[in-house]
Amino acid sequence: MSSAVGARNVGARVKRSEDPRILTGRGHYIDDVVVPGMLHAAFMRSSVAHARLLSVDVSAARALPGVIAVYTGADMIARTKLTQAGAAIGLNLVPGMNSPSLHFALASDKVRFVGDPFALVIAESRYIAEDALELIVEDYEVLDPIVTYEDALDPAKSPLFEDIGSNIALSDELVLGDIDDAFARADRVITTTLSVHRHQPVPMEGRGSVHTWDPETKQLTIHTSTQSPHMLRMLLPGHIDITGDQIRVLAGDVGGGFGLKNGVFREDVALAAAAIDLARPVKWIEDRGEHLSSAGQAREEMVDIEAAITNEGVLLGVRMDVKLNTGAYPSDPFSGAMYVGAVSGSFQGPTKIDALAAKSTSVFSNKGSYVAYRGPWASADFMRERLLDVIARELDLEPLEVRRRNYVDLGKPPLAMLTGQAFVGVTTQQTLDQAAKIIDWDAFRARQAAARDQGRYLGLGVASYLEAAPGPRGAMGGGGVMGDETTHISLERDGRIAVITQQQPHGQGHETTLAQVAADELGVRFEDVVVRYGDTDFTPPALISTGGSRAATFANGAVLHVSRDLRQRLLTIAAELLEASADDLEIAEGTISVRGTPAVSLSFAELARLVEEEPGRVPDGIDTEVKASGSYDGGEGGWSGGTHCCIVEVDVETGFVHIERYLVVEDCGFPVNPAIVEGQIRGGVAQGIGAVLLEHSAYNEDGQFMAGTFMDYLMPSSTEVPNFEIHHVDTIVLDPDVNFRGVGEGGMIIAPATICGAIEDALIPFGLKVREQHLPPCRILELIGVITPEV
């Protein structure tokens, strides 16, 4: 086989090609989009949690100079279609799910959370639109709010959606293995309740879009901040009366998403309907208050657990009752109610547990909608790892030793999870041992004891995880759950290589990593590869573009294989032009030459010119297409995973937690770009730190949202985030071609359990038990008895 020679890019810390543009302010984000004749939108939102909407008087708002139109819920009913969330891809038919059918883009019958949009103003400027909002007068019949699980499960409470008749969004049961036998063999049964509080993605850039309708061509063009442009194109026709062929979606630079921007929002539907109605471009950029209250929230779950264990701390089986608060409206297409199944379905992780039985219930409430957030199954890992800590405390064992006894060993039974997914290439024990060695577990225990004698409280936490990124082949579909990845690659007229990906970058560095793979496979300079994305007119269709940590395996794998296809095409053409055997050719820095005779050569630019301008020089029967396309199914796949260790010091007088040291040992296969891998880990752990110590999408007992600004919803900064120590294990090679696995979600998945374990370990002298995730200073002081909890 002819080879590509030159410097290797894959595996190198290549500087991100995106950064010069973004860091110098030359990025092109949604608020940078300006089109001729553009109008501006603002939404009127509910100030109460639950109420019948008796009337909405918009007459004064419509009369304000500069206001073009004001739409109410009734107006949207006339201009949009009644569609259940997830109906376009059949997710409304999930067994046990109750999906409401009586709601539209704007609330018409009821408002169901603080921030629920019920009117839309379109004006010549955002300033005028905001002024018009103050002239809208609404009349409510306030209803009792549904805030807690107890509220939602109380049959005496009124349902949010009358067509459902209750506040149960989803109810399901799962049994894996022989649960009765597991409990019969147990030496003891431990019971506990664990909970995760509501917090949210909060990307740097909020939501926003510009909708333009051309009445002549009947085309709707949408500029938007999204993770999946084709998702809008696929799902919007279910809400408005146009086809997907009439929709073009454009996404430029996207300032973060973390799962939030995978979906069709009610605002999207209202704006599209308004743009079509007015036949003028309509722009909306949400402000931070709107974002915090209405964009989407996540991670409100709790679980009652019975754990069957041996006296040696081995976990045999678990019975669990899981509840999830999905908020007011199901997101489209992925209803938040679905994620309750991820808690039980992903609970096993890297453990050898024999059986699991779960009852799962999602409930509607008068809160913002539940959305996916960086590892939507992360609560499962939190519950499992905290349970292992509970077992350690119960038996007076080291948390490290309990994990050694419960985690699977590479190549030893069990060889598959209870769900059927194979434990292929799982290196959890290796990452655990390496982390314990680097952190020097025994030395820390000695230092901890000495510090306690001085009145200082240090703690050490440890936790491990597995992530299906993409996961193994076999049962449960492995990495193919979200479909194959398609890529187009072509040789451009100027000799550069163009990679067209279905991915939609929003911080991951795809423009760099995909170019690294293509450059190596095609024998060109890294700088001569351009990655194009974000336009449904030319990118490959995909319901989900970027999500689920799929890019490392799927996108890189597709680029690798399609690049090889294109390389062979180019060599075949060049062989005819150079009158040599393709087997005797080599490629270096975009030039094809005869091995050993470098003077006999042909640049990529010249080859492209000859094919275009002098096709007769190539014999008949030779394919002169200088582009290739292909799909990739994830190959042999495999698990990403790792172990985190954290050392904290807790000030028992103030409740503040200082993270002294944070260590990560990870396995994501062979890293395409180690710098980007480590950046993803750092970002994820930073979010995990925020989740435990700061962030809380808080509601009071009346359903009022209490965290509508960054003075109330606290975010981590450089003062809370330490320097991270990141180490990599020698990974198991599962696929000799594509041994790349995803890493985007791991930091956020496991950091909360690690930090909570460290805090509990620090405060053992106070006898407290940490069974929740949110531990700001006031809560720590409550737990150790310094202050009295508020009732």
N, C-alpha and C positions, 0 to 999 in steps of 0.2 A: 504494500500500500504506500502511495506517495505520502510524504509527511509535510507538516507545517513546522517550520523551524524558527527559532528566535526566542526572545525573552518570554518566560511564562508570566501571565497575569494572574491566573487562578491560583489562589493561595497567598498572594502578595497583598500588602497593605496599600493598595492603589488609592490615591486620594480621590475623593468623590468628585465626579465631574459636575454634579449639580451645585456644589457649594459655592464656587465663585459667583454664579448668577444669584443664588439666594442670599448669600451673606453680604453682597454689595447692593442689595435692594433692587435687583433687576428681575426678581421673580414676578410671575404674572398670575396673581390670585384672583378670586372671583370678584372682589371689590374693585379690581383694576379694570374690569370689563365695562366699556362704555360703547353704546351703539346709538346711531341717530334716532331722535324722536323718543328717547327712553323716558318712561315714567317711573315713579317710585311708589313702593307699597309699604304699608304698615298695618299690623294686625291689632285689633281690639281683643283683649284677653280677659278671661274671667278673674275677678278678685275674690271669689268665694269657691269653696271646694266642691260643693254639691248643691245644685238648685235647678228648679224648673225655670226655663227661660220664658217668661210670660210675654215680654215684648222687647223690641229693640227699635228705638226711634233714631233714625239716621238722617232725618230731614235737615237739621242744622248743619251737619257735617257735609251733606251734599251741596248745600248752598254756599259753603266757604269758597271764596275765589281761589282758583288753582286746583281745586279738587275735580278730578275727571269722573270718578265713579266711586260708589260705596256699595259693597256687596254684603248681604246678610246670609244666614244659614238658608233661608227660603230661596234666595237668589241662587245659591249653589246647588240646591236640590234641583232647580230647573236647568242647570247647566252641566251637571255631572251625573255619573251613574252610581247606583247602589251596588257596591262590591265588597265582599268580605275580604279581610286581610288574608293574604296567602292564597286566595282563590286561583290566581293565575297559574300557580304551580302545584295546586292541590293540597297545600298545607292546611287549608281550612277543614280538611276532612280527616285530620289526625284523630285516631280513636281517643275518646275521652275528652276532646277539646270542645269547648263552647265558644263559638266565634260570633260576636254580635253582627247583625246585618242592618241595624237601624242607626247608622251614623254616617255623616258626610264630612267634606273638607272643613266646613265651618259648623259649629254646634248650632242646632236649630230647636231641638226639644228641651235639652238639658245642657248645663255645663257640668263637667265631671272632674275637674281639678283646677287648682289655681294656675292660670296660664292657658286654659282652654280657649282657642280662638273662636270668636263668634261673629266677627265682622272684619272686613278687609277694605281699607281705604287705598285708592289709587290717585296719586296727585302729581303735579309738576315737579315737586321736590319732596324729599323725605321730611323736611321741616314742616311743610304744609300738611303732609299726611299725618304727622304726629300731632299737630295742632287740631286737625279734624277729629282725631280719636277722642280728644277731650270734650267734644261736642256731642258724642254719642251717649244716649241715655237708655239704660237697660232696666228692666224690672224683673226681679227674681222672686221665686218662692223657695226660700232656703230649706233644704232637706238635711236630715242627719248625715254627717259625714261617715264614710267607711274608711277608716285609717289603719286599723290593726288587723291581724289575723282573726282575732276574736270578733271584731265587728263584721268582717266579711263572712265568717262562718255562722253568724247568728241569723237564723231564719226569720226572726222578727224584724230585722233591718231591711230597708227597701233596697232592691237591686239597682245597680247602675244602669243595666239594660233590661227593660221590661220583656223583650223578646226571649231572653234567656231565663228570667224568672228567679235567678239566684246570683250570688257573687262568686260562683265557682267557675274559674276559667278553664281548668283542666284537672281531671282526676284519673289516676292510673296506678297500677300495681305491677311490681316486678319481682320475680323470684328466680334466682340463679343458684344452682346447686341444691344440696339437701340441707335446708336450714334447720330442720328439727334435729337431724343427726349432729350437726355442728354444735348445737346448744346442749345436746345430751352428752357430748364428749367433753364439755367445758368443765374446768375446775371451779370457775366462778363467772358471774355475769356482772358487768359494770354498766351502769346507766348514767347518761349525761345528756345535757342539752347544749348545743352549740349554735351560734348565730353569726350572721354576717350582715352588717348594716348597709343601708342604701347610700351609694356614692355614684360617681358618674365619670365618663371619659374626659370631658373638658379639653378638647384639642385646642391648640393655639388659635386656629382659625375656626370661627363658628360656621353655621350653615349659611347658605346664600345662593341665589340664582338669578339669571336674567332670561326671561322667556320672550321669544320673538315669533309672532305668527305672520306668515306671508299669505294674505288672502288670495293672491293670484295662483301661487303654486300649491297652496294648501299644505305648507310645510311649517312645522313647529321646531324652532331651533332653541335649545336650552343650554346655556352656559351655567355650569354648576360646580360646587365643591362636593365631590362624591368619591367613594372608593370603587364604584362600579357603574360606569356610564351606561352600559347596555341594560342594566337592571331597570333604569328609568324608562328606557325605550321599550322594554318588554312589558312592564307593569302599568305604565300610565294609560294605555288603551283600555284597561279594565275600569278606569275611573272617568275618562273623558271620551267623547265620541269621535276618536280618530284612530287610525291604525299605526302599528309600529313603523311601517314604511314612511309615514309622514313625519316621523320624529328624528331629529339629529341631536345628539348630546355631545357637548364639548366640555372637557375638563382640563384645565391647565395645571399649574402648581396647586397643590392641595395642602393646606397647613395642618395636617394631622387628621386622624379619623378614629383609630382605635376600635373599629367595629361600629361606631355610631352612624357613619355615613354610608352604610350598606342598607338601603331601603328607600321606599317612597314615602315621604312625609305628607301629612294632610296639607301643609303649606304648599308643597309642590303642586298638588292637584288644584288648589284654589288659584294659584298664580297662573298655571297653564290655562285654566278656564277663563280667567280675567284677560289674559293676553289675546286669546282667541276672540273673546267677545269684543274687545276694544280694537283689535287689529293694530296694536301698538306694543312696542317692547315694554316689559314690566320688570323692574329690578327690586329685589328684596335682600337685604343683609340683616341678619338678626343681631340685636344688641346682646350684651353679655347677660343681662337680666332675663331676657327671653330664652337665651341658651340654657341657663341654669335651671329655669323652671319648666321649660317646655320641649327642649331638644330630645331628651331621653336620659333616663337614669338606669342604674343597674345594681345588682348584687344585694338584693334584700331577700335572704333565705334564712331558714332555721331548720334544725333537725333534732328530733328526739331519738337517741340511739340506745339500743341494748347491744352490748358487745360480749360475745362468748369468748373467753380466753383461758389459757392454761396458766398454771402457777409460774411458768417460765416466761410469761408475757407474750406468748404466741397467740395471735388473733385468728380464731377459727371461723367465726361467723358474726354477722351483724344484722339486726333488725332495725329499720329506720323509718321514721315518719317525717317526711320532708315537706316543707311548705315554702312557697315563693309568692311574694307580693308583686304582681305584674303591673300594678298601676291601673290607669283608667282605660286606655285604648290599646288594642293589639297593634304592634308595628307590622308593616307590610313590606316583605312577605313573611318575615320571621317573628311570629308572635312571641312576646316575652314569656308567655305561659309555657312554651315548649322547653325552656331551659331548666325547668324543675327536673326533667328527666336526666339532664346531664349530671346532676348531683349524685343520683344513685348509679347511673350508667358508667360514670367515670370514677366512682369512689375507690375501686380496688387499686388503681394505679399500679405501682411496682410491688405490691404485697402478694403473699401466697394465700390469701384468705380462701377458705373452702366454700363459703356460701353467703348469700346476701338476699334479704327480702326487704322490699321497700314499698311503702305507700306514699304516693306523691300527689300533692295538691297545690295548684296555683289559684290565687284569688284575685279578683278585681278589687281596686280600691280607688279612692279619690286622690291619687298621686300621679305624677308624671309617668309616661309609659316606660316600661322596662325595655332596654335595648341591649344588644351584644356589646361586651366590653372586653378587650384584650384578654382572651382566654375565657370565653363565656362559661366554661365548666370549672372555673377556678375555685368556686366554693366547695366543690368535691374534694379538691386537694387540701383546702384549708381544713375541712371536717376530718378527713382521714389523718392528716399529720397531727392535728390537735388531739385526736383520739389516741394516737400512739403516745403522745405526751401524757395524757390522762392515765393510760395503762402504766407508764413508767412511774408516775407519782403513786399510783395505787399499790404497786409492788415494790416500791423503793429501789427501782432500777435506773440506770443511766438511760436517758432518751436515746443515746447513741447505740447502746446495746440492744434495746428493744427493736430498733430499726434493723440492726444486723440480723436479728432472729426472724424478722417478718418480711424483709425484702427478698425478692427472687435472686437466685444465683445464676449467672450466665451459663446457659446450656444444661441446667439441672431442672428436674420437675418442680413445679408445674411448668409446662412449656407453652401454655396459653392462658389467657384470662378466662374468667367465668363467662364473659361475653363471646368467647371464641377467638378473639384476636391473639395472634401468636406473640410470645415474648421473644421476638427476634432481635438479637444484637443488643439486648438490654444491659447496660453497664452501671446500674444503680449502685450495686455493692462497691464497684471500683471507684465511682465518684464519691461515695460515702467515706470509704477508707482514705482516699486522697485528701478530702476535706478535713477529716479528723486529724490526719497527720500534720497538715499545714497549719491548722489552727492550734495544734498542740493541746489536745483536750485535757490530758492529765495536768499539764503545767497550769492551764487556766484554772482548774479546780483548786489548786494550791493557792493561786493568786486571789481567787474569789473568797476563799476562807480568810485569808489575811486581810482583805479589804473589809469584810464584815466585822472583823475585830476592831476596825477603825471607824465603823459606822457608815461604810460605803457599800452600795448594793450593786454588784455586777451580775450579769446573767448571760448565759450562752444558749442560743437556740439553733436547732438543726432541722432541716426538712428536705425531702427529695420529691421528685415528680417525674412523670412520663407524659410526653405530649405526642399525639398522633400527627406528626408533621413530616411526612404524610401518614405514617402508620404502615403496618405490614399488609401484604396481600392476604386475601382469604376472607374469613368470616367478617361480617359487618362492612364489607366493601373496601376496607383499608383506606388508602389515600384517594380512592376514586369517588368518595361521597359527593364532592362538589364538581365532578366532571373532569374530563381531560383538559389539558392546556394546549392551545393552538398558537403557533407563531409563524409569521411570514418574514423571510429574510431575502434581501436582494442586493445585487451589485449595482451601485449608482453610476451615472455617467461620468462623475468625477473620480471614480475609483474607490469611493468610500463604501462601507457596508451599512445598510439600513436594516435595523431590527424593528419589526412591528409587533408589539406585544399586547396581549389582552389585559395585562396588569395595569393598574392605575396607581402609580407611586404617590405616596403622601408622607414621605419621610424615610422610607426604607433604603433608598439608594439604588433602586433598580437601574437607573441610567448608567450606573457604574458597574454593578455586578453582572448584568446581562451583557454589557460590552466586554467585560473581562473574558467571559466564556466564549463569545463570538470571535474576539480577537485571537485567542489561542487556537481555536479550531480552524480558522480561516487564514492564519498566518499574516495578519495585518497589525498595524500599530493600534494600541488602545484608542488613541485619539482619532482614528479613522473609522470608528464605529459610532453611529448615531442611533439612539433608541427612541422610537416614536410611539405615542400612546394617546389615549384620551379623546378619541374622535370616533364615534360609532359609524361614520361613513367608511372608515378603512380598517379599524381594528377588529380582530376576530370576536365574534359574539361570545358572551359569557354572562351568566346570571350574576356570578360573583367574580369580579376581577381580582381584587386584592383582599385577602382575608384568610383566616385559618392557618397562618404561617405556611401557605402553600408555595410561595414564590421560589424558595430556595431549591426545592426539589422539582416542582412542576415547571416553573418558568425557565429555570436554568437548564433543566433536562430537555425541554422543548428546543431551546436555543442551541444546545449542544448537538442534538441529533439533526436538526434542520440545517445547522451550519455544516455538518459533515456531508449532508446531501448536496448542499450548494457547492461545497469544495469539490466534490467529485464531478459535478456538472462543469465547473470551471476548468478542471484539469482535463476533462474529455475534450472540451472545445480547444483549449490551449495545445493539446497534443496534436490536433489537426493543423493548427496555425504554425506550430513550431516544428512540425514534421518529426515528432518524437513519440516514444511510448509514454503513456500516462504514468506508468510505473517508474519511469526515469525522471519524473518531474518533482520539484519541491517548491514550496512557497515560503517566502520570507519578506516581511514588511511590504506586503501588497504586490509582490513581483513573483511571477512564475518563471522558473529557469530550469534548464537541464542540469541535473546533478553532475557536478564535476566540470561543467562548462557554463559558468555564470554569464558569459557574454551572450549566450543564446537564451534570451529572456523576453518576457512580455509583462508589462505592468497591468494591474487590474483596470486602470483607467483606459489604457490602449485596447485591452480586450473588450471592454464595454463599448468603446467607440467602433471597433471593427464589427462587432455583432450587430450594432445598430445601423452603421453606415455602409458596411461591405459584407452583408450576410452571405453573398455568393462565394466568399472565400472558404466557407465551411461546407463540407460535402453534405449532400442530401442524406437524410436519415439521422443526422446528429442534432440532438435537441439543443437549440441555441438560447433557450430561456435562461437568463442569468438571475433567476429568483427561485426560491423553493419555499414550500409550506409543509407543515406537518403538525401532528398532535402527539402528546406524550401523556401516558397514563400513570405516571409516578414510579414506574419500574418496580424494583424490589422494595422500595419504600424503607420503612424502619422508624424507630422511635427516636425522638429527641428527648433529652432528659438531663438531670443533673442534681447536685446537692448544694444547698446554700447553708452557710453558717454565719451567725451574727452574734457579736458581743455588744451588750448595752450596759450603760450605767443609769440607774434610776435615782433621781433626787427625791427622797421620800418627804421632803418638806414642801417642794413645789409641784411634784408630780411630773416634772419634765424628764424626758428620756433622751439620753445622748447615745448615739450609735458610734461606738468606739472603733469597730472593725466590721467589715462586711466582706465575706469570702464566697466566691462562686466557683464550683467545679462543674463544667458542662460538657455534654457530648451532643454535637449537632452534625456529626459526620465530619467531612473535610470542609473547612470554611473557605468559601470562595474568596472572601475578603475578611480577614480576622479583625480589622479595625471596625468594619461595619457590624460584624457579629457582636463585638464587645460593646459597641454603641447601643445596639438593640437591648443587650442585657442591662446596661446601666439605666437606660430609659425605663425599662420595665420595673426594675427594682425601685427606682425613684417613685414610680406610681404606687408601688406596694408600700413604701414608707409613708407616702401621703395618705393612703387608705387607712393605715393603722393609727397614725399619730395626729392626723389633721382633718381629712376630708369627710364630710357628712352631708348628704342631701336631706336635711332635717325637716320634718313636719311636726306641728303641734297637734294636740288632741282634736282641734277643730279642722284639721286638714290644711291649715295655713302653711305655706312654704316659708321656711325660716332661713334659707341660705341663698338668697337671690343676688348677693354681691360677693366679691372676693374678700370683704371684711368678715363675712359669715361663713362662706365656703372657703376654707383655708387650703392653700396649695403649698407643696414643698418647694423650698428654695435651696440655694447652695449652702445655707447654714444648717439645714436638716439632712442634706444628702452627703454622705462621706465619700472619700475615695474608695473605689471598689478594687478588690483583688480578684482577677478573673483568670482561671486556669482551665486547660482543656485536657481531657483524657485521650489516650491513644485509642481511637475509635475502631469499632469493628467494621470492616469493609463488607457492605451488603451488596453493592452494585459497583462493579469496577469502572463503569462510565459515569454514573451519577450518584456519587456517595455524598451528596449534599442534603442536609435536612434542615427544617425550619427552626428558627430560634426567636422569632419575634415576640412570642407571648410568654415564654418561660419565666422571665424575671418577675412579671406581674402575677403569674399564677402562684408561685411558691413563696415570694417574699413575705406576704402577710403572716403565714403560719410560722415562718422562721422568726420574725420579729416578735410575734406574740409569745412564742415559746421562750425567747430570751427574756422578755419582760417578766413572765411568770417565774422563770428560773431565778431571776434577781430577787424576787419578792417572796421566795419560799419561807424566809423567817417570819413573815406576817401571816402565813397560813392561807393566803388567798388562792382562789382558783379562777383562772382566766378562761371564760367560756364564750367570749365575744371577741369581735375583731377590732372594734373602734376603741382605742385607748388613749384619748387626749389627757392632758394633765388632770383635769377635774375628775375624770372617771377613775384614774389611778388613785387619786386621793380618796375617792369614795370607797374603792375596793379595800384600801388599807385602813379605812376608818378614821381618816383625818377630818373629813367633812361628811355630812349626812346627805345621802342621795335625795334629789328632789322627787317628790311623789308625783 
